[in-house]
Every structure is written in structure tokens, then in C-alpha cells.
Amino acid sequence: MSTELASVTDQILSIRRTLELQAAEIAKLKGDLILKDEAFERQRLDLETLNTKYVSEIEHVADIQHEKDLAERELEELSSQLFEEANGMVATEKRAKWILETQLKQTQANLEAERSQLNALQHILQDTLAKAPQNQPLSIQCNSLVYQQPQEKPWHTMSEAFRIFVSQPSTSMKKLRQSAYVRQCQVEDVEPCLRLGPPSKISAKKLMESLAGQACCIEPTPDTEDVGSCNDSLSVRPHRFLWDRFSSPTDPHSCAVCGRPTGYPTPYRFKLDASDEWSLVDSSCRDRLVAVCEFYSFVRRVQQTATSNRSIHALYAESIRLRLQMGYARLGVLPWMLEELNALYKKMKPSGSLPDDSDEGSVSSGPHTPIHSRISSSSSHSECHVQSTWSGSKPSSESSTQDCEERTI
């Protein structure tokens, strides 16, 4: 029994020592666990802090990327717009340059043609005047320059279109303007004569339609007061006509037709119809309008057989003179040509003044163009009076007042 008791006692002591060792180990492990928990908590807090920073950085990067995308898109749009505008500007510049070059070439060609024609006419005129008899009356010499009738020349030398035009019966002005001869004159002479340049307030075709379809009135500007009253009345009119729409308000120092400033009071005034108000026009545009009006008046008189007492050769020569007159007015050399003609006439007959001319009932006298013209009209069927004042000559009774019917469509 004692042996067993000693053995049990030893076992109990061994168990106690084992329990003590295990308790010490447990305490140590508990301490290690506490340290591990504290380290884990610290790492968890660090991870939470890092995660917060990471999320913040991600949002910041996303914002930056979005702004970058917007900037790139805006840059692309601006670049495309810039290229489009640059291409458009280049194309517009090329188109404008091409138009200007074409107009320049056309103008140079027209100028050369007009110069050659002018030189040829000067030589022909000088040769004709040199060959004319010195004792022949000047009026006969002047008329012979335009109304020579070369009976020996065959008919094919004249315009076939003019022969057909003269042989046609009387018709309306609308149908009259559809004839081949009148259309050719309008394209080659009338429309270029009324083409007044980019500053013009009305196109040549509109002005041509108005002048061909109704009477017009041109006279010297009386004084400043009348011009001012004319402008005031024009600005308050409730119903405005074609001329009013492109001529008001009127500057007394600019032309209402071409729109160019003159730098001095405009010397003439103009209206398309008797019911219209006056609008100012300079000398150059006035010469163009008078030349076109005289051409249409001649066409109307020929078509109404008012010139049946004249030969077809004289009528054709008169039409050529009127077309040349429109060309001179378009070039702005009409007054100079008048001075040249007067100088040549004075060289041929230096002793005295020029006698009265007779033109077989033509629209205007001989190769002259009135320095001052006034064309007035009344209602639907009236007379058109041209009062002329010549430079260096006295107007004849036949040429100072000539009758023509109002041009209406």
C-alpha cells in the first residue's frame, strides 16, 4: 500500500509540475496572443488608412482622366474647326482671286478692244474730215459722217438682224425686246453700259428693265434747298417705288445710282417715273442713262414707223452711232469725244459758229450727245422732250425738242 501511495504521490507531483509548466506556457501564450492582437489591430488600422487613401487617389485619378478626355475632345473639335475655317478661307481666297483675275483679264480685253476701236474711229474720222470739201457746209459734213448711204455696197454688209427688226410690223415693247437685234444690243451695249461696278445700289438688269419699260427724267440739279426738300419728301413716302428703294436716303455729295462719293455737289438729278421723287446722279452715270434712253427711244421710233421717211442705211448708221455712244459713256470718254469732234469741226471751219444740224428726224442730232438732257413724261401716252445744250454749237429747232411715245410694258 505504501508503495502504491508513493507511486500515486509521485504521479500527483508529476501532474502538478506538468500543470505548472502548462500554466506558465499558457500565460506566455496569452501574452504572445495579446501582442499579436495589438499588432493585428495596428495593421488593420493601417490597412483602413491605406484603403481610404487608395480610394481617394482612385477618385482623383478618375477626375483627372475625365478632365483629360474633355480637354482632348475639345482640342480635337478646335483643331477640326480650325482646319475647316482655314480651308474655307483658302478656298474663298482662291475663288475671289480667280474671280478678280477673270474680271481683270476681261476688263483688259475690253479696254484693248475699246482702245483699238477708238483709234480706228479717230483715224476714220480724221481721214473723212480731211477728204471732205472745205467749202461744204459743216452741217452737211457732220451728217455725212453718220448718214452716208453706200448704195454701191451690197446689203449683206449690214446687220441681217437689223433688217428683220425694221421690217417687222409695230408690236408691244415686251415683244419688241425679244427680237434678235434688240437682244444683241442689250447684251453687248445696254447691259454693260448700265453695269456700274460693285458699289452700285441696283443691278444692271433691273435698271435696264426699268428704263426699257417706262419713261425717265434727267435734269440739272437746281440748288441745295430743292435737293434737301427732295430728300425729306423721299424719306417719308409710305409707298416706295423701285428707284426709292435703292436711292434713299440721298447724300448730296454721292451718286444714288452707282453709290460712289463725288466729293462735290452732284450736278444732276434723276427719276424713273413722273410720280417718283428726284434722286441725285453724277455726270458719268447721267451720260450712261441718257445714252440708254436715247437707244430705247430710237428703237421705239423705228418700230412705230416714225422714221419711215429715212432710208434703212441711215437708220442702221443711226443705230451704230447710238451703240457707240453707249460704249463711249461706259468708258467715261463721251465728253472728251465731244470736245474732239468740236475741235475737228473748228479746224475745218475756224471762221465762225456751227450752223444748225438737220438729222432727218432722228432721235438726237448727228453724232452729238446732249450736255444737259431732260426727258419728261405724263400718263400712259405722252411726249418725251429732250432739251439739249451743245458744247460749242447752237441746238437746232428740230433736235432741241423731239417727240417720242412713252415706253411702257
C-alpha angles and dihedrals in degrees: 000000000000090000092053091045091052090048092050090047091052090048091050091050091047090050091049092051089048091049091048091050091047092047089052090048090048091051090049091048090049090054091049090048092052090051091048091049091051091049090047091051091050091050090047090053090047091050092050090050092048091047091052091049090046093052090047091050091048091053091047091050090048091052091048091048091050092050089047091052091049091049092049092048092048090047091052092049092048091047092050092047090048092051092046092050091045092049090046092050091048092048092047091048092049091047093048091046091050092048092048092047091049092048091046092051091046092048092048091049091048091047092051091047092049091046092051090046091048092049091048091050091048091052092047091048093048092047091048093048091045092053094045117103112261094221094053115108112262094232091059090048092050093049092045090060090064107020102046110142109211095198091173092062117088121246095248089075089070127070113281089203090057091050090052090046093052093045094054118100122247114288141162122294091246092057090038092061090054092065116111095241096050092045090051091050091048093051097042102034118005100049095043089047090055094043098106101176136257096309090059114121095212133035122252092243094053092048090047091051091051095047092046094048103045143021122268136205128215126175140151115279107258102208144315096272094056091048091051093049089047091054093046093051091045093055095055100046112122096205112048124195129214094273092048093054095062101028106052129126094034122210110210089216097052138059116255092208104051097018094227119138115243100195090225136058109294107251100213140041129208143191132179097215137026090243093053125091123249121270125190122250131181127233096262095051090041090057090050094049093047091049092051092045091051091050093052090044090053091049091051093048093049092048092049089051090241088139097047090125090066127079121250089243091059091046091051091049089050091052090051090050092051092048090049088049090057089049092051090047090050091052091045093236098110096107090044091052089051090052090049091051092047091049091051091048091051091050090054094046110017096162103082150339126312118268123234116283127227118204105182091254098309123162094253131012118272119299093333129112120207116255089209120024131181121190113184130179140186130195129325098315115028144132126269112217122200112195108194133197112189127208106241098353141076117244117240124237091246096049098040093065119025127171126225133159120253114266108238133160 
